[in-house]
Amino acid sequence: MPAARSAAIVVIACAATAAIAACGPNTPVAAPSASAVTTAPTAPATASEATAPSTPVPATSPTTAAPTTASVTPSASAPAVSPSAPAMSSAPAPATSCASKPGADIPDSSITVCPDAGPIGSVVHVTIKHCSPTGNGLPDLPASALFFLGPNSWLGTNGGGGAFVRYSPQTGPEATATFTIPATYIGGNQHGPYPTLPVKPGTGYQFVTDPAGECNIAFTVTAP
């Protein structure tokens, strides 16, 4: 029996020694099993790939862009501005009215004013023809002088004279003047200095030639 036990012990010892010898060199083999575990995260990568396509699937940009383009384009083109411009440009310009009047006593004498009405500061053109006597050695003049008179001024003694109107040429049968309607004029006064009076809207104004008011024509002041 002791011999059999000894043999069994020897066999067991040899088997243990063989197992230890077999396991010793293969210790590094266990490491690949750990690397296999680290390689396993490739499976989550597949899961992320499954998640990635699901994000672009809801087509957000086409849904948003469609109504934005549809709403902006009609609102931008809706206000039709161009039709309003022709409406303003088609308004007719006010016609300029002129007035002409023959002289009192001298043949072929006349005076013309264009326009015959306007506000203070407006420009008028006056034409005078043969408004001064000729013959018997008198010079050939369109007039001796031209004045713009107000309601409270007149030609002659103490009349104030209104406002002097310069014309050209100074000689010959016809002359023209360009005159700006003033804000004031010189009024008449029988007993003292001549007052400076304001020009106000209304009638009673006229262009008058000297001598003796041979040629005269009315003018209306429309606004201050």
WOQUI-V690935 format. One record per residue. N is the residue number from 1. RES is the residue in three letters. BURIAL is + if it has 16 or more other ideal C-beta (glycine too) atoms within 10 Angstrom, else -. D_CENTER is the distance of its C-alpha to the mean C-alpha in Angstrom with 2 decimals. Layout:
# WOQUI-V690935
n	res	burial	d_center
N	RES	BURIAL	D_CENTER
N	RES	BURIAL	D_CENTER
This chain:
# WOQUI-V690935
n	res	burial	d_center
1	MET	-	127.39
2	PRO	-	126.37
3	ALA	-	126.18
4	ALA	-	124.00
5	ARG	-	121.67
6	SER	-	121.52
7	ALA	-	120.58
8	ALA	-	117.91
9	ILE	-	116.47
10	VAL	-	116.43
11	VAL	-	114.65
12	ILE	-	112.08
13	ALA	-	111.60
14	CYS	-	111.15
15	ALA	-	108.66
16	ALA	-	106.72
17	THR	-	106.85
18	ALA	-	105.64
19	ALA	-	102.77
20	ILE	-	101.78
21	ALA	-	102.01
22	ALA	-	99.94
23	CYS	-	97.25
24	GLY	-	97.01
25	PRO	-	95.50
26	ASN	-	93.17
27	THR	-	91.39
28	PRO	-	88.28
29	VAL	-	88.00
30	ALA	-	86.77
31	ALA	-	83.62
32	PRO	-	82.22
33	SER	-	82.32
34	ALA	-	79.98
35	SER	-	77.66
36	ALA	-	77.69
37	VAL	-	76.38
38	THR	-	73.53
39	THR	-	72.73
40	ALA	-	72.55
41	PRO	-	68.84
42	THR	-	67.98
43	ALA	-	68.45
44	PRO	-	65.47
45	ALA	-	63.41
46	THR	-	64.13
47	ALA	-	63.07
48	SER	-	59.70
49	GLU	-	59.22
50	ALA	-	59.77
51	THR	-	57.17
52	ALA	-	54.50
53	PRO	-	54.08
54	SER	-	53.76
55	THR	-	50.50
56	PRO	-	48.36
57	VAL	-	49.84
58	PRO	-	47.38
59	ALA	-	44.40
60	THR	-	41.67
61	SER	-	38.91
62	PRO	-	39.16
63	THR	-	39.18
64	THR	-	36.04
65	ALA	-	34.04
66	ALA	-	34.72
67	PRO	-	33.10
68	THR	-	30.15
69	THR	-	29.23
70	ALA	-	29.96
71	SER	-	27.78
72	VAL	-	24.66
73	THR	-	24.48
74	PRO	-	24.55
75	SER	-	21.97
76	ALA	-	19.44
77	SER	-	20.11
78	ALA	-	20.59
79	PRO	-	17.18
80	ALA	-	17.02
81	VAL	-	13.41
82	SER	-	14.46
83	PRO	-	16.90
84	SER	-	14.51
85	ALA	-	12.78
86	PRO	-	16.30
87	ALA	-	17.19
88	MET	-	14.79
89	SER	-	15.70
90	SER	-	19.32
91	ALA	-	19.66
92	PRO	-	22.27
93	ALA	-	21.81
94	PRO	-	24.33
95	ALA	-	27.53
96	THR	-	28.96
97	SER	-	32.46
98	CYS	-	35.21
99	ALA	+	38.69
100	SER	-	41.92
101	LYS	+	45.34
102	PRO	-	48.73
103	GLY	+	50.62
104	ALA	-	53.49
105	ASP	-	56.58
106	ILE	+	55.85
107	PRO	-	55.89
108	ASP	-	52.67
109	SER	+	50.71
110	SER	+	47.19
111	ILE	+	43.87
112	THR	+	40.41
113	VAL	+	37.09
114	CYS	-	33.61
115	PRO	+	31.92
116	ASP	+	34.50
117	ALA	+	32.14
118	GLY	+	29.07
119	PRO	-	27.81
120	ILE	+	28.87
121	GLY	-	27.22
122	SER	-	26.97
123	VAL	-	28.70
124	VAL	+	31.71
125	HIS	-	34.19
126	VAL	+	37.88
127	THR	+	40.67
128	ILE	+	44.31
129	LYS	+	47.40
130	HIS	+	51.04
131	CYS	+	50.47
132	SER	+	53.32
133	PRO	+	57.03
134	THR	-	58.58
135	GLY	-	62.17
136	ASN	-	65.23
137	GLY	-	64.01
138	LEU	-	60.55
139	PRO	-	57.63
140	ASP	-	55.18
141	LEU	+	52.02
142	PRO	+	48.98
143	ALA	+	49.55
144	SER	-	50.89
145	ALA	+	47.63
146	LEU	+	44.53
147	PHE	+	43.18
148	PHE	+	40.48
149	LEU	+	42.46
150	GLY	+	41.50
151	PRO	+	43.51
152	ASN	+	45.75
153	SER	+	46.47
154	TRP	+	48.70
155	LEU	+	50.45
156	GLY	-	53.90
157	THR	-	55.74
158	ASN	-	53.75
159	GLY	+	50.74
160	GLY	+	48.24
161	GLY	+	46.64
162	GLY	+	43.07
163	ALA	+	40.82
164	PHE	-	42.00
165	VAL	+	40.18
166	ARG	-	40.70
167	TYR	+	41.23
168	SER	-	42.49
169	PRO	-	44.87
170	GLN	-	47.42
171	THR	-	50.20
172	GLY	-	50.68
173	PRO	-	50.33
174	GLU	-	46.50
175	ALA	+	43.61
176	THR	-	39.89
177	ALA	+	37.81
178	THR	-	34.13
179	PHE	+	33.78
180	THR	-	31.12
181	ILE	+	32.03
182	PRO	-	33.09
183	ALA	-	32.82
184	THR	-	36.62
185	TYR	+	39.78
186	ILE	+	43.46
187	GLY	+	45.57
188	GLY	+	49.25
189	ASN	-	52.05
190	GLN	-	55.75
191	HIS	-	57.04
192	GLY	-	54.93
193	PRO	-	51.85
194	TYR	-	48.92
195	PRO	-	46.12
196	THR	-	42.41
197	LEU	+	40.81
198	PRO	-	37.17
199	VAL	+	35.59
200	LYS	-	34.77
201	PRO	-	33.35
202	GLY	-	36.19
203	THR	-	38.84
204	GLY	-	41.73
205	TYR	+	39.94
206	GLN	+	41.27
207	PHE	+	41.59
208	VAL	+	45.28
209	THR	+	47.37
210	ASP	+	50.46
211	PRO	-	53.40
212	ALA	-	54.11
213	GLY	+	50.76
214	GLU	+	51.74
215	CYS	+	48.19
216	ASN	+	45.81
217	ILE	+	42.84
218	ALA	-	40.88
219	PHE	+	37.24
220	THR	-	35.25
221	VAL	+	32.81
222	THR	-	30.19
223	ALA	-	28.29
224	PRO	-	28.67
